Amino acid sequence: MVAHQPVGPVEATEVPRYAGLGTFARLPQVHEVPDYDVAILGVPYDGGVSFRPGARFAPSAIREASRLLRPGYHVELDTTPVAKKQFVDAGDVACTPYNIGRAVEQIEAAASKFVGEDKVVIALGGDHTIALPMLRTTAKVHGPVALLHFDAHLDTWDTYFGEPITHGTMFRRAFEEGLLIEDRSMHVGIRGPVYDRDDFVRDHEFGFQIIRCSDIDRIGVPSAIERVKERIGDAPVYLSIDIDVLDPAYAPGTGTPEMGGLHSRELLQLLRGLKGLNIVGADVVEVAPAYDHADTTALAAATLVFDYMALLTQD
């Protein structure tokens, strides 16, 4: 916890929310404060996508949508995040759009400047490829972590067109690199067809348990939360939300939409039920603004980041 009184966002009663500098939720920039607890870092990279591109434009779209937030008080979690910790906007990672391996190295190097024993980074993707360098950076500080992954897809496939690191393979690479605690990691929201029945067999071998959307239909959100918390326990956890975990009705602006997803209220219930977990890193990925009607998907992502902020300030 920083020693100084946290500097909060620009007051909407003094400067209208549509005016002024477009940092996330109009928080101070990292260079404007002496120290920080949580850095929000844009990662505008989408070179690992397999279908619709455009997530490189997401960090700016999410920041713009975050103007609508009222970050002073989180009602459901009964916390005032910006008064308890120093949150900052750390700007965007500058990485090449032409080479996946090089971009991953650049993202890892940039994120390592902000992750620390008592400092958390919330990454604004970008496509899901960015989770690998974020996990590498987080594991350097905290050791292997439990991965709590909200997504329509497993993202533990091997290669796409010979490429080992893409937005659908990065969690297999994370497992192979020893970044994950294999008996603590989970997928939530999985649905839709896969390439082969054995995809689930291999995923299980990588140490994941799965809560499918159809499971939530059957057991309900409270039981799903119990399963997650029982599985993860007190392990350090990295939260990764692919926005396509939401049904396309609630998140049309994404690269690989799948029918039958979570409702936005269900996802918020699941996330807010994670109070008490030891969160050491997080991301929200796969917002593709070109397909986003009325900024619906960007607003969903911005709201999820605010929920991250609230979870990080629970007593």
C-alpha positions in Angstrom: 0.0 0.0 0.0 1.4 3.4 -1.0 2.2 5.7 1.9 0.6 8.8 0.4 -3.1 9.6 0.2 -4.3 8.1 -3.1 -4.9 10.5 -5.9 -8.3 9.7 -7.4 -9.9 10.3 -10.8 -11.0 13.7 -12.1 -14.3 14.7 -10.4 -17.2 14.4 -12.8 -19.0 17.2 -10.9 -16.1 19.5 -11.8 -15.1 18.3 -15.3 -17.8 16.6 -17.4 -17.1 12.9 -18.0 -16.9 13.4 -21.7 -14.2 16.0 -21.4 -10.5 15.9 -20.4 -7.8 13.4 -20.8 -9.0 9.9 -21.7 -7.2 7.7 -19.1 -9.0 4.7 -17.7 -11.9 6.1 -15.6 -9.9 9.4 -15.7 -7.4 8.1 -13.3 -4.0 9.8 -12.9 -1.2 8.7 -15.3 1.6 6.7 -13.7 4.1 9.6 -13.9 1.7 11.9 -12.0 1.9 10.2 -8.7 4.9 9.2 -6.5 3.9 5.6 -6.2 1.1 3.2 -7.1 -0.6 -0.1 -6.1 -2.3 -1.0 -9.3 -1.4 -0.1 -12.8 -3.9 -0.4 -15.7 -1.8 -1.2 -18.8 -3.0 -1.1 -22.4 -1.7 -3.9 -24.6 -2.8 -3.0 -28.2 -1.8 -6.2 -29.9 -3.9 -8.6 -32.0 -1.4 -10.5 -34.2 -2.5 -13.8 -32.7 -6.1 -13.8 -33.8 -7.6 -16.7 -35.9 -10.7 -15.0 -37.1 -11.8 -11.3 -36.9 -9.0 -8.9 -36.1 -9.3 -5.5 -34.4 -8.5 -6.0 -30.7 -5.5 -3.7 -31.2 -7.9 -0.9 -30.9 -9.5 -2.1 -27.7 -7.4 -0.3 -25.0 -8.4 3.1 -26.3 -12.1 2.0 -26.8 -12.2 0.6 -23.2 -10.7 3.8 -21.8 -13.3 5.9 -23.7 -16.2 3.7 -22.5 -14.8 4.0 -18.9 -15.7 7.7 -18.9 -19.2 6.5 -18.1 -18.1 4.8 -14.9 -18.6 6.3 -11.5 -15.5 4.9 -9.8 -16.0 6.5 -6.4 -18.0 3.7 -4.8 -18.7 0.1 -5.7 -22.1 -0.7 -4.3 -22.2 -4.5 -4.6 -18.8 -5.0 -3.0 -19.2 -2.1 -0.6 -15.8 -0.5 -1.3 -14.3 2.7 -2.5 -11.3 1.5 -4.6 -9.8 4.8 -5.4 -9.7 5.8 -1.8 -8.0 2.6 -0.6 -5.3 2.1 -3.2 -3.5 4.2 -5.7 -4.7 3.2 -9.2 -2.9 4.6 -12.2 -3.1 4.4 -16.0 0.3 3.2 -17.2 -0.4 3.9 -20.9 0.1 1.4 -23.7 2.8 -1.1 -24.5 4.6 -0.3 -27.8 5.0 -3.6 -29.6 5.4 -4.7 -33.1 2.3 -5.8 -35.1 4.4 -7.9 -37.4 6.0 -10.7 -35.3 4.2 -12.7 -32.6 7.4 -13.8 -30.8 8.9 -10.4 -30.8 5.7 -8.8 -29.6 5.3 -11.2 -26.7 8.9 -10.4 -25.6 8.1 -6.7 -25.8 4.9 -7.0 -23.8 6.7 -9.1 -21.2 9.5 -6.5 -20.9 7.1 -3.6 -20.6 4.8 -5.3 -18.1 7.8 -6.3 -15.9 8.3 -2.6 -15.2 5.0 -2.4 -13.4 4.5 -5.8 -11.7 5.9 -6.2 -8.2 5.5 -8.0 -5.0 2.9 -5.4 -3.8 2.0 -4.0 -7.3 -0.7 -5.5 -9.6 -1.2 -4.9 -13.3 -4.6 -5.1 -15.0 -4.0 -5.5 -18.7 -6.4 -4.2 -21.3 -6.0 -6.4 -24.4 -5.5 -6.8 -27.2 -6.2 -10.4 -28.2 -5.7 -13.3 -25.7 -2.1 -13.9 -26.8 -1.2 -11.2 -24.4 -2.0 -13.4 -21.4 1.2 -15.4 -22.0 3.6 -12.6 -21.4 1.5 -11.3 -18.6 1.6 -14.7 -16.9 5.3 -14.9 -17.4 5.8 -11.5 -15.8 3.5 -12.4 -12.9 5.1 -15.8 -12.2 8.6 -14.2 -12.1 7.3 -12.3 -9.0 4.8 -14.7 -7.4 5.9 -18.1 -8.7 3.3 -20.4 -10.5 -0.2 -19.1 -10.2 -3.7 -20.4 -10.4 -5.4 -19.4 -13.6 -9.0 -18.5 -13.5 -10.0 -18.2 -17.1 -13.4 -16.9 -18.3 -13.9 -17.7 -21.9 -16.0 -19.5 -24.5 -13.0 -21.4 -25.7 -10.3 -23.6 -24.0 -7.3 -21.8 -25.5 -5.1 -24.9 -24.8 -4.7 -26.0 -28.4 -1.2 -26.7 -29.7 -0.6 -24.6 -32.8 -2.4 -22.7 -35.5 -0.8 -23.0 -39.0 2.4 -24.0 -37.2 2.5 -21.0 -34.8 3.0 -22.1 -31.2 1.8 -18.8 -29.7 -1.6 -17.5 -30.7 -4.8 -16.4 -28.9 -5.9 -20.1 -28.8 -2.7 -21.8 -27.7 -1.2 -19.5 -25.0 -2.4 -21.5 -22.0 -0.9 -24.7 -23.2 2.4 -22.8 -23.5 1.9 -21.4 -20.0 1.4 -24.9 -18.6 4.4 -26.2 -20.5 6.5 -23.4 -19.1 5.5 -24.2 -15.5 3.6 -20.9 -15.0 0.4 -22.5 -13.7 -0.5 -24.4 -10.6 -2.1 -27.3 -12.4 -4.4 -28.5 -9.7 -5.8 -25.0 -9.0 -6.7 -23.7 -12.5 -10.1 -23.4 -14.1 -12.0 -22.5 -17.2 -15.5 -20.9 -16.7 -18.0 -20.2 -19.5 -16.8 -22.8 -22.0 -19.3 -23.7 -24.7 -19.7 -24.4 -28.4 -18.0 -27.0 -30.6 -14.3 -28.0 -30.5 -11.9 -29.5 -33.1 -11.9 -32.9 -31.5 -13.4 -34.8 -28.5 -9.9 -35.3 -27.2 -9.4 -31.6 -26.8 -11.0 -32.0 -23.4 -8.8 -34.9 -22.5 -5.7 -33.0 -23.2 -7.1 -29.9 -21.4 -7.6 -32.1 -18.3 -4.0 -33.3 -18.6 -2.9 -29.7 -18.3 -4.6 -29.5 -14.9 -7.7 -27.6 -15.8 -11.2 -28.1 -14.5 -14.1 -26.7 -16.5 -17.4 -25.1 -15.6 -19.4 -24.9 -18.9 -22.2 -22.5 -19.5 -24.5 -25.5 -19.5 -23.2 -26.4 -16.0 -24.2 -22.9 -14.8 -27.7 -23.5 -16.3 -27.9 -26.6 -14.1 -26.2 -25.6 -10.9 -26.6 -21.9 -10.8 -24.1 -19.0 -10.2 -23.7 -19.5 -6.4 -22.7 -23.1 -6.8 -20.3 -22.2 -9.6 -18.7 -19.6 -7.3 -18.3 -22.2 -4.6 -16.6 -24.6 -7.0 -14.2 -21.9 -8.1 -13.2 -20.8 -4.6 -12.8 -24.4 -3.4 -10.6 -25.2 -6.4 -8.3 -22.1 -6.1 -8.2 -21.7 -2.3 -5.6 -19.3 -1.1 -3.3 -19.7 -4.1 -2.1 -16.6 -5.9 -4.5 -16.2 -8.9 -4.4 -14.6 -12.3 -7.8 -13.6 -13.6 -8.2 -13.6 -17.4 -11.5 -12.6 -19.0 -12.0 -13.1 -22.7 -15.0 -10.9 -23.4 -16.5 -13.6 -25.6 -17.5 -15.4 -22.5 -20.5 -13.2 -22.7 -23.2 -14.0 -25.1 -23.0 -12.0 -28.4 -26.2 -10.2 -27.3 -24.1 -8.6 -24.6 -20.7 -8.5 -26.3 -21.1 -8.3 -30.1 -17.7 -6.6 -30.5 -15.4 -9.5 -30.3 -13.3 -11.7 -32.7 -14.8 -15.2 -32.2 -18.3 -14.9 -30.8 -20.2 -18.0 -29.6 -23.9 -18.4 -29.0 -25.2 -19.4 -25.6 -22.8 -17.4 -23.5 -23.2 -15.8 -20.0 -25.5 -12.9 -19.5 -23.7 -9.8 -18.3 -25.4 -10.0 -15.0 -24.2 -13.6 -14.5 -20.6 -12.6 -15.3 -20.8 -9.8 -12.8 -22.2 -12.1 -10.1 -19.5 -14.6 -10.7 -16.8 -12.0 -10.6 -18.1 -10.3 -7.5 -18.4 -13.7 -5.8 -14.6 -14.0 -5.9 -14.1 -11.8 -2.9 -11.3 -13.2 -0.8 -9.2 -14.6 -3.5 -5.5 -13.6 -3.7 -5.5 -11.8 -7.0 -2.0 -11.0 -8.3 -2.8 -10.1 -11.9 -5.6 -9.7 -14.3 -6.6 -9.0 -17.9 -9.7 -8.3 -20.1 -9.1 -9.2 -23.7 -10.6 -9.7 -27.2 -12.8 -6.5 -27.4 -12.9 -5.7 -31.2 -14.3 -2.2 -31.5 -15.1 -2.4 -35.2 -17.9 -4.9 -34.5 -19.1 -3.1 -31.3 -22.6 -1.6 -31.6 -23.1 1.4 -29.3 -19.8 0.6 -27.4 -21.7 -2.2 -25.7 -18.7 -4.5 -25.5 -16.2 -1.8 -24.5 -18.5 -0.7 -21.7 -18.7 -4.4 -20.5 -14.9 -4.6 -20.4 -14.6 -1.2 -18.6 -17.1 -2.4 -16.0 -15.2 -5.6 -15.5 -12.0 -3.7 -14.9 -13.8 -1.6 -12.2 -14.9 -4.8 -10.6 -11.3 -6.0 -10.6 -10.4 -2.7 -8.8 -13.1 -3.4 -6.2 -11.9 -7.0 -5.6 -8.4 -5.7 -5.2 -9.5 -3.4 -2.4 -11.5 -5.9 -0.3 -10.5 -6.0 3.4 
